């Protein structure tokens, strides 16, 4: 095939894919335009996960008729005049691609008024041809309204490969959460399919954190504030004693822009490494510094940044976290690192470059986030020959361990882990046979989540119903549970914890094999439903061991921890330095 120059319409569709990959990327660009227009109030309306409508209304400065004509042309911008201006950016937009890219793959309508003309103006068009856009007079309503309809109507292949509606809605909510945090002085409202999700009034960072994070998490976040040279780090981060199950409630910002910042993340995890125990800090961290030392022109979506001095950034963030968060730890809970040589002041220079090193592999399920959790569920092993009759129950110690004698050994069973394994396998068997016994909750459990967390959990609604859990969304960030499998014992608080954990660690169920979904739900349900430190009678103790012996894997709980330890008679004899007992 000979080389040819592509037609302009094909070029625009390809280029649009770099900026506009989903409804969330459209929304992000439109909100950034509103902020650059000095808006103090931004109202957002979404329909059909953004595929039918994305509408953003602001009270910003608006546009003149001439600017309205130009705004849908490629590389049209009011933010920069020359390449040197990239070294002193103080706006979100600057590439002049966003509106044109959205216009190329949608039907667009813009209504605007700059407060100077006799009336406002509106522009309508579709498919990306600026010459065909029609401009008409419009009411003199201060600010701008942009409507993006039928997104990807002319690129059916891209529309076909969009994620599920709930995944798209969760991503849209995440975008608004980022702006609520980064711009607390702006009021935001968000409606999805006519349901209000956010009604956030302008205030300060403290109130923005309350809007975005779950109440219990927000209450126990501590302030971060540090300065060094021309750089400043501030924000909120989890108290070390109140970490959460996954990384989903982490927000990083550089000069007010929400970014994916690997250097900042690695510095945070270095600071928390001795006390994290498989859990994660919730955070909203803001790094500010000279524009000329930050490159935001790495990618069209501007989600990635590069720093002139990455070593300094890593060390600055790490030492700031230590000073603000770690020093608030009590000696009892931080004893393992109280005398550690890994404080920032003791790091040799080569260790300060550890963000270039490969991370160590997680050692426990709770360290995995979303799809990682599903991919690392514990795999069962074959049975062993530990069960031998006659079996004599000796007793219970520490209200947790059960001791038995067999003809050839002593068995010490972890009561909690053993019951987890038994319930796990019974539940999966009921699941496979589609015979799960369900109990209606006497009082429905009301679970308060983040708005994006509630949206993620609703991804699982239909599948959870098959698993014995009936849930529904009863508020922007409220999920109500009405039933659970009768095999599990859930206190109201344990059931709430179960759903909070689900909202944090599980991703899109469409991407996970059925077996992994079953195992993951069973694993979490078992963990949350077992009573701890329960005294037990001899008959119940023997029954636990017999049911454990019948399990496919009797040696491990669903998380991979041992259910029992066997000490052979031969080992005991050797311990007492005897030839026989």
Wavefront OBJ file of the C-alpha trace (Angstrom):
o trace
v 0.000 0.000 0.000
v 1.522 3.371 -1.012
v 2.147 6.096 1.578
v -0.530 8.772 1.697
v -1.408 11.787 3.812
v -4.514 11.085 5.868
v -7.574 13.298 5.403
v -8.045 15.963 8.087
v -11.194 14.331 9.513
v -9.350 11.040 10.098
v -6.414 12.878 11.690
v -8.769 14.678 14.073
v -10.468 11.444 15.138
v -7.105 9.802 15.855
v -5.816 12.859 17.733
v -9.019 13.071 19.759
v -8.298 9.601 21.130
v -5.198 10.907 22.910
v -7.156 13.558 24.815
v -10.678 12.095 24.960
v -10.601 8.425 25.900
v -13.739 8.306 28.050
v -16.550 10.505 29.417
v -14.359 11.202 32.467
v -11.621 12.759 30.320
v -14.217 14.998 28.639
v -15.544 16.133 32.003
v -12.048 16.837 33.305
v -11.247 19.088 30.340
v -14.524 20.993 30.622
v -14.121 21.635 34.359
v -10.555 22.820 33.781
v -11.843 25.311 31.210
v -14.391 26.599 33.742
v -11.722 27.037 36.403
v -9.438 28.846 33.955
v -12.412 31.147 33.242
v -12.398 32.143 36.967
v -15.652 30.353 37.761
v -16.764 30.248 41.400
v -19.670 27.861 40.842
v -19.695 24.821 38.532
v -22.794 22.675 37.972
v -22.457 19.312 36.252
v -25.142 17.055 34.817
v -24.490 13.565 33.472
v -26.821 11.206 31.618
v -26.218 7.576 30.671
v -22.730 7.569 32.203
v -21.744 10.534 30.014
v -22.443 8.785 26.733
v -25.736 10.638 26.223
v -24.925 13.960 27.919
v -22.156 15.787 29.753
v -23.270 19.279 30.698
v -21.065 21.775 32.542
v -22.378 25.186 33.538
v -20.188 27.856 35.142
v -20.352 31.498 36.203
v -16.960 32.366 34.725
v -15.938 35.204 32.456
v -17.603 33.774 29.338
v -16.477 34.279 25.740
v -16.970 36.893 23.075
v -18.413 35.908 19.715
v -14.929 35.906 18.165
v -13.497 33.652 20.882
v -16.489 31.325 20.589
v -15.782 30.865 16.875
v -12.141 30.024 17.519
v -12.534 27.761 20.568
v -13.509 24.683 18.516
v -10.522 24.972 16.168
v -7.506 22.701 16.838
v -4.739 24.254 18.932
v -6.767 27.336 19.784
v -5.959 28.645 23.263
v -5.872 31.844 25.276
v -3.349 30.407 27.759
v 0.020 30.699 25.973
v 1.588 32.678 23.121
v 5.006 31.038 22.837
v 6.904 27.914 23.841
v 8.609 29.842 26.644
v 5.210 30.302 28.286
v 5.242 26.579 29.143
v 7.838 27.399 31.805
v 5.418 29.610 33.730
v 2.027 27.952 33.376
v -0.596 28.945 35.915
v -3.630 27.562 34.104
v -4.961 24.030 33.609
v -5.340 24.180 29.846
v -2.698 25.286 27.394
v -2.554 22.803 24.505
v -5.704 24.028 22.743
v -6.866 20.475 22.073
v -9.644 19.711 24.551
v -12.727 21.351 23.052
v -11.752 20.491 19.498
v -11.105 16.854 20.470
v -14.472 16.602 22.241
v -16.157 18.303 19.272
v -14.573 15.754 16.905
v -16.324 12.805 18.567
v -19.623 14.335 19.746
v -22.451 16.746 19.125
v -21.550 19.963 20.892
v -23.474 22.999 22.056
v -21.847 26.000 23.735
v -23.783 28.921 25.193
v -21.754 31.828 26.560
v -21.942 35.467 27.626
v -18.998 37.658 28.578
v -20.985 40.438 30.266
v -19.871 42.974 27.662
v -21.984 42.293 24.574
v -25.673 43.073 24.135
v -26.467 39.370 24.392
v -24.786 36.030 24.560
v -24.018 33.597 21.759
v -24.444 29.880 21.187
v -22.531 27.490 18.954
v -23.741 24.113 17.724
v -21.993 21.506 15.620
v -20.927 17.892 15.371
v -18.082 15.756 14.137
v -15.254 18.282 14.460
v -15.594 20.581 11.433
v -15.299 24.162 12.778
v -16.478 25.587 9.443
v -19.858 23.911 9.841
v -20.486 25.081 13.412
v -23.450 27.440 13.624
v -23.409 30.528 15.846
v -26.612 32.219 16.985
v -27.609 34.874 19.540
v -28.395 33.576 23.035
v -29.698 35.028 26.342
v -27.262 37.217 28.319
v -26.651 34.707 31.105
v -23.193 35.260 32.602
v -20.756 32.404 32.145
v -20.653 29.390 29.862
v -22.691 26.213 29.386
v -21.149 23.382 27.374
v -23.126 20.306 26.402
v -21.462 17.241 24.926
v -24.055 14.821 23.515
v -23.814 11.384 21.896
v -20.151 10.954 22.742
v -18.277 8.771 20.207
v -21.327 8.716 17.896
v -18.981 8.733 14.894
v -16.416 6.287 16.327
v -18.509 3.178 17.111
v -15.424 1.022 17.715
v -14.315 3.250 20.580
v -17.831 3.426 21.990
v -18.071 -0.355 21.883
v -15.002 -0.754 24.063
v -16.028 1.675 26.792
v -16.278 0.181 30.276
v -19.592 -0.612 31.955
v -21.864 2.306 32.866
v -21.129 1.918 36.578
v -17.372 1.980 35.915
v -17.778 5.110 33.800
v -19.890 6.781 36.496
v -17.321 5.930 39.163
v -14.617 7.563 37.021
v -16.784 10.669 36.497
v -17.356 10.968 40.240
v -13.616 10.579 40.847
v -12.925 13.534 38.538
v -15.324 15.758 40.488
v -13.848 14.572 43.803
v -10.395 15.638 42.607
v -11.618 19.139 41.789
v -13.558 19.476 45.059
v -10.274 18.764 46.861
v -8.032 20.909 44.689
v -10.429 23.867 44.472
v -12.194 24.127 47.840
v -13.046 27.779 47.130
v -15.316 26.740 44.234
v -18.844 25.359 44.641
v -19.559 22.128 42.759
v -22.795 20.272 42.139
v -23.080 16.940 40.351
v -26.181 15.114 39.161
v -26.087 11.734 37.469
v -29.317 10.660 35.760
v -31.154 13.361 37.746
v -29.886 12.004 41.094
v -27.802 14.464 43.161
v -24.347 13.117 44.007
v -22.579 16.239 45.306
v -23.821 19.633 46.464
v -20.544 21.083 47.710
v -20.441 24.726 48.745
v -17.197 26.673 48.565
v -15.293 26.538 51.813
v -11.868 25.206 52.775
v -9.848 21.997 52.429
v -11.186 20.589 55.704
v -14.760 20.672 54.419
v -13.718 19.369 51.001
v -12.145 16.371 52.725
v -15.420 15.778 54.587
v -17.287 15.808 51.268
v -14.974 13.374 49.497
v -13.812 10.889 52.149
v -15.863 8.582 54.350
v -16.697 10.297 57.664
v -14.630 7.940 59.851
v -11.645 8.364 57.552
v -11.949 12.148 57.333
v -12.229 12.528 61.115
v -8.898 10.814 61.722
v -6.806 12.477 59.049
v -4.012 14.749 60.187
v -2.613 17.932 58.668
v 0.546 17.953 56.585
v 2.388 21.243 56.170
v 6.023 21.681 55.204
v 8.193 24.085 53.214
v 11.692 23.821 51.784
v 13.283 26.366 49.448
v 10.578 27.285 46.921
v 8.543 24.130 47.510
v 5.544 23.531 49.747
v 3.717 20.322 50.688
v 0.380 20.454 52.477
v -2.843 18.483 52.805
v -4.375 15.657 54.818
v -3.252 12.081 55.431
v -4.431 9.174 57.577
v -3.316 9.025 61.143
v -0.940 6.012 61.201
v -3.376 4.193 63.492
v -6.291 4.594 61.064
v -5.148 3.145 57.724
v -7.592 1.711 55.187
v -7.834 -1.361 52.958
v -6.669 -0.032 49.577
v -5.142 2.856 47.654
v -8.430 4.041 46.156
v -8.744 7.009 48.554
v -5.458 8.620 47.579
v -5.303 11.944 45.727
v -2.058 13.590 44.625
v -1.845 17.131 43.259
v 1.024 19.115 41.775
v 0.460 22.872 41.489
v -3.262 22.239 41.883
v -3.427 19.620 39.127
v -4.558 16.051 39.959
v -1.762 13.745 38.838
v -0.484 10.201 39.021
v 2.765 10.909 40.832
v 4.888 7.836 41.403
v 7.591 9.767 43.234
v 5.189 11.193 45.809
v 3.492 7.830 46.268
v 6.746 5.986 46.873
v 7.837 8.611 49.384
v 4.552 8.204 51.287
v 4.884 4.421 51.383
v 8.493 4.665 52.512
v 7.368 6.820 55.432
v 4.622 4.368 56.421
v 6.437 1.117 55.666
v 7.146 0.064 59.278
v 3.576 0.465 60.496
v 1.462 -0.174 57.428
v 0.895 -3.893 58.029
v -0.698 -4.338 54.615
v -2.971 -1.309 54.856
v -2.843 2.073 53.148
v -3.061 5.758 54.099
v -5.956 7.801 52.750
v -4.609 11.146 51.613
v -5.021 14.386 49.729
v -1.520 15.797 49.240
v -0.699 19.041 47.446
v 2.801 19.788 46.189
v 3.503 23.327 45.013
v 6.675 24.633 43.440
v 8.152 26.761 40.654
v 6.383 26.129 37.331
v 9.701 26.095 35.495
v 10.795 23.074 37.564
v 7.719 21.009 36.637
v 6.913 19.606 33.198
v 3.163 19.026 32.757
v 3.488 18.670 28.979
v 4.304 14.955 29.167
v 0.947 13.672 27.889
v -2.140 15.277 26.315
v -4.260 14.404 29.364
v -1.747 16.117 31.662
v -2.058 13.389 34.313
v 1.690 12.803 34.465
v 4.404 15.252 35.466
v 8.171 15.333 35.511
v 10.351 17.224 37.980
v 13.639 18.940 37.331
v 15.088 17.497 40.576
v 13.318 14.222 41.354
v 15.702 13.308 44.177
v 14.815 16.496 46.020
v 11.064 15.925 45.573
v 11.298 12.400 46.951
v 13.348 13.469 49.981
v 11.165 16.517 50.632
v 7.900 14.559 50.593
v 9.370 11.743 52.684
v 10.776 14.034 55.383
v 7.547 16.083 55.450
v 5.454 12.962 56.084
v 7.830 11.849 58.835
v 7.697 15.190 60.586
v 3.939 15.674 60.342
v 2.609 12.139 60.686
v 5.183 9.771 62.084
v 6.166 11.973 65.013
v 2.555 11.799 66.204
v 2.862 8.040 66.646
v 3.024 6.726 70.191
v 6.074 4.622 71.113
v 3.900 1.553 71.672
v 2.519 1.395 68.141
v 5.692 2.603 66.487
v 8.211 0.735 68.590
v 9.518 -1.327 65.692
v 10.934 1.783 64.084
v 11.617 4.065 67.020
v 15.334 3.325 66.889
v 15.421 2.547 63.185
v 18.147 4.017 61.052
v 15.728 4.649 58.178
v 14.607 8.109 59.201
v 15.100 10.650 56.397
v 18.064 12.286 58.110
v 19.893 8.936 58.238
v 19.289 7.895 54.621
v 22.463 7.527 52.570
v 22.221 9.247 49.198
v 21.745 6.008 47.283
v 18.706 5.064 49.409
v 17.059 8.371 48.638
v 16.804 7.158 45.049
v 14.684 4.180 46.099
v 11.764 5.334 43.986
v 13.702 4.008 40.995
v 13.872 0.557 42.545
v 11.369 -2.210 42.030
v 8.887 -2.467 44.888
v 8.946 -5.508 47.090
v 6.192 -8.037 46.495
v 3.197 -7.728 48.830
v 3.032 -10.448 51.457
v -0.636 -10.377 52.423
v -3.981 -10.145 50.693
v -4.842 -6.871 52.364
v -2.008 -5.167 50.487
v -3.615 -5.819 47.137
v -5.969 -3.310 45.568
v -8.930 -4.194 43.360
v -7.831 -6.543 40.564
v -4.693 -7.506 42.532
v -6.913 -8.872 45.275
v -8.817 -11.063 42.835
v -5.622 -12.309 41.225
v -3.986 -13.365 44.498
v -6.763 -15.230 46.314
v -5.256 -18.146 48.219
v -5.208 -21.432 46.299
v -6.166 -24.578 48.198
v -3.699 -27.365 48.806
v -4.253 -31.104 49.103
v -5.307 -32.731 52.353
v -2.760 -34.125 54.748
v -3.009 -37.111 57.086
v -3.149 -35.237 60.373
v -6.582 -36.545 61.426
v -6.202 -39.812 63.349
v -8.623 -41.503 65.753
v -9.125 -41.784 68.628
v -9.179 -38.018 68.970
v -9.150 -36.625 72.518
v -10.076 -33.006 73.224
v -7.757 -31.556 75.885
v -9.093 -28.019 76.162
v -9.067 -24.398 75.007
v -6.340 -21.853 75.770
v -6.384 -18.075 75.328
v -10.042 -18.417 74.227
v -8.608 -19.007 70.739
v -6.606 -22.240 70.478
v -8.025 -25.772 70.727
v -5.745 -28.605 71.842
v -6.284 -32.272 70.859
v -4.376 -35.500 71.346
v -4.147 -38.227 68.670
v -2.304 -41.575 68.987
v 0.764 -40.057 67.289
v 0.705 -36.302 67.933
v -0.698 -33.197 69.599
v -2.848 -30.896 67.465
v -3.225 -27.175 68.193
v -6.029 -25.665 66.120
v -6.645 -21.948 65.577
v -10.368 -21.849 66.311
v -10.953 -18.666 64.287
v -9.003 -19.817 61.225
v -10.561 -23.284 61.289
v -14.129 -21.949 61.354
v -13.254 -19.525 58.548
v -12.112 -22.450 56.386
v -15.221 -24.502 57.189
v -17.628 -21.664 56.395
v -15.656 -20.753 53.285
v -16.014 -24.203 51.760
v -19.648 -24.644 52.831
v -20.563 -21.314 51.298
v -18.779 -22.067 48.033
v -20.553 -25.406 47.838
v -23.921 -23.665 48.279
v -22.843 -21.152 45.650
v -21.914 -23.856 43.136
v -25.256 -25.599 43.680
v -27.129 -22.273 43.506
v -28.722 -23.101 46.844
v -27.540 -20.235 49.066
v -29.794 -19.848 52.077
v -30.620 -16.172 52.632
v -31.735 -14.348 55.751
v -33.472 -10.987 55.634
v -31.959 -8.460 58.001
v -34.296 -7.459 60.795
v -32.968 -3.915 60.466
v -31.411 -3.067 57.070
v -27.761 -2.072 57.333
v -27.055 1.481 56.176
v -23.485 1.827 54.883
v -21.965 5.269 54.332
v -19.241 5.342 51.667
v -17.602 7.860 49.404
v -19.709 8.685 46.345
v -17.230 6.894 44.073
v -17.074 3.970 46.522
v -20.856 3.614 46.389
v -20.702 3.637 42.606
v -18.043 0.912 42.624
v -20.075 -1.235 44.965
v -23.103 -0.902 42.701
v -21.009 -2.542 39.991
v -21.460 -5.696 42.048
v -25.172 -5.326 42.846
v -26.523 -8.022 40.517
v -23.707 -10.427 41.220
v -23.946 -9.894 44.989
v -27.637 -10.780 44.819
v -26.647 -14.184 43.424
v -24.153 -14.416 46.289
v -26.900 -13.840 48.872
v -26.418 -10.120 49.541
v -29.223 -7.781 48.506
v -28.139 -4.136 48.312
v -29.458 -0.924 46.852
v -28.300 2.661 46.592
v -30.427 4.858 48.822
v -28.413 8.089 48.653
v -25.486 9.628 46.748
v -23.021 7.894 49.082
v -25.345 5.494 50.910
v -25.740 1.753 50.259
v -28.404 -0.167 52.175
v -28.134 -3.946 52.662
v -31.328 -5.954 53.127
v -30.147 -9.579 53.318
v -27.090 -11.792 53.720
v -26.309 -15.525 53.481
v -27.610 -17.305 56.586
v -24.389 -19.304 56.912
v -22.571 -16.189 58.123
v -22.927 -14.429 61.453
v -22.711 -10.704 60.870
v -23.046 -8.099 63.576
v -24.436 -4.850 62.101
v -20.986 -3.282 62.393
v -19.242 -6.287 60.796
v -21.643 -6.206 57.842
v -20.937 -2.506 57.332
v -17.186 -3.178 57.493
v -17.629 -5.948 54.920
v -19.241 -3.617 52.382
v -16.793 -0.787 53.076
v -13.938 -3.201 52.435
v -15.614 -4.442 49.241
v -15.940 -0.876 47.956
v -12.214 -0.344 48.490
v -10.624 -3.523 47.142
v -12.795 -4.892 44.352
v -12.717 -3.621 40.800
v -14.959 -4.387 37.830
v -16.659 -7.815 38.213
v -16.834 -8.140 34.420
v -13.048 -8.528 34.357
v -12.792 -11.302 36.948
v -13.400 -15.032 36.392
v -16.431 -16.411 38.202
v -14.360 -18.645 40.488
v -12.222 -15.736 41.651
v -15.308 -13.625 42.348
v -16.838 -16.404 44.436
v -13.624 -17.020 46.333
v -13.041 -13.341 47.012
v -16.542 -12.708 48.374
v -16.410 -15.899 50.432
v -13.003 -14.986 51.832
v -14.076 -11.504 52.872
v -17.418 -12.657 54.260
v -15.771 -15.340 56.385
v -13.222 -12.907 57.765
v -15.826 -10.328 58.741
v -18.434 -12.704 60.152
v -16.417 -14.870 62.588
v -16.685 -14.119 66.283
v -13.308 -13.676 67.948
v -12.323 -15.153 71.337
v -15.451 -17.230 71.847
v -15.430 -19.837 74.599
v -16.399 -23.275 73.316
v -17.614 -26.580 74.808
v -15.885 -29.956 74.142
v -18.561 -31.275 71.754
v -18.382 -28.121 69.614
v -14.574 -28.272 69.604
v -14.579 -31.863 68.331
v -17.195 -30.967 65.699
v -14.988 -28.125 64.433
v -12.066 -30.491 63.970
v -14.197 -33.116 62.236
v -15.649 -30.555 59.839
v -12.180 -29.154 59.240
v -10.947 -32.630 58.320
v -13.713 -32.861 55.707
v -12.548 -29.654 54.010
v -10.758 -29.720 50.685
v -7.914 -27.783 52.300
v -7.887 -28.368 56.020
v -4.498 -26.802 56.640
v -5.165 -23.156 55.787
v -7.794 -20.508 56.300
v -8.986 -18.770 53.094
v -6.235 -16.157 53.514
v -3.481 -18.772 53.636
v -2.756 -18.732 57.366
v -2.397 -22.113 59.142
v -5.522 -23.585 60.703
v -3.568 -25.987 62.924
v -0.128 -27.070 64.045
v 0.784 -30.706 64.551
v 3.548 -31.695 66.996
v 4.467 -35.356 66.600
v 5.122 -37.676 69.521
v 8.629 -38.176 68.164
v 9.281 -34.408 68.253
v 7.932 -34.093 71.788
v 10.119 -36.999 72.921
v 13.192 -35.368 71.409
v 12.337 -32.049 73.049
v 12.420 -33.686 76.459
v 15.630 -35.542 75.501
v 14.020 -38.912 76.058
v 13.875 -42.093 73.990
v 10.140 -42.560 74.633
v 7.184 -41.105 76.527
l 1 2 3 4 5 6 7 8 9 10 11 12 13 14 15 16 17 18 19 20 21 22 23 24 25 26 27 28 29 30 31 32 33 34 35 36 37 38 39 40 41 42 43 44 45 46 47 48 49 50 51 52 53 54 55 56 57 58 59 60 61 62 63 64 65 66 67 68 69 70 71 72 73 74 75 76 77 78 79 80 81 82 83 84 85 86 87 88 89 90 91 92 93 94 95 96 97 98 99 100 101 102 103 104 105 106 107 108 109 110 111 112 113 114 115 116 117 118 119 120 121 122 123 124 125 126 127 128 129 130 131 132 133 134 135 136 137 138 139 140 141 142 143 144 145 146 147 148 149 150 151 152 153 154 155 156 157 158 159 160 161 162 163 164 165 166 167 168 169 170 171 172 173 174 175 176 177 178 179 180 181 182 183 184 185 186 187 188 189 190 191 192 193 194 195 196 197 198 199 200 201 202 203 204 205 206 207 208 209 210 211 212 213 214 215 216 217 218 219 220 221 222 223 224 225 226 227 228 229 230 231 232 233 234 235 236 237 238 239 240 241 242 243 244 245 246 247 248 249 250 251 252 253 254 255 256 257 258 259 260 261 262 263 264 265 266 267 268 269 270 271 272 273 274 275 276 277 278 279 280 281 282 283 284 285 286 287 288 289 290 291 292 293 294 295 296 297 298 299 300 301 302 303 304 305 306 307 308 309 310 311 312 313 314 315 316 317 318 319 320 321 322 323 324 325 326 327 328 329 330 331 332 333 334 335 336 337 338 339 340 341 342 343 344 345 346 347 348 349 350 351 352 353 354 355 356 357 358 359 360 361 362 363 364 365 366 367 368 369 370 371 372 373 374 375 376 377 378 379 380 381 382 383 384 385 386 387 388 389 390 391 392 393 394 395 396 397 398 399 400 401 402 403 404 405 406 407 408 409 410 411 412 413 414 415 416 417 418 419 420 421 422 423 424 425 426 427 428 429 430 431 432 433 434 435 436 437 438 439 440 441 442 443 444 445 446 447 448 449 450 451 452 453 454 455 456 457 458 459 460 461 462 463 464 465 466 467 468 469 470 471 472 473 474 475 476 477 478 479 480 481 482 483 484 485 486 487 488 489 490 491 492 493 494 495 496 497 498 499 500 501 502 503 504 505 506 507 508 509 510 511 512 513 514 515 516 517 518 519 520 521 522 523 524 525 526 527 528 529 530 531 532 533 534 535 536 537 538 539 540 541 542 543 544 545 546 547 548 549 550 551 552 553 554 555 556 557 558 559 560 561 562 563 564 565 566 567 568 569 570 571 572 573 574 575 576 577 578 579 580 581
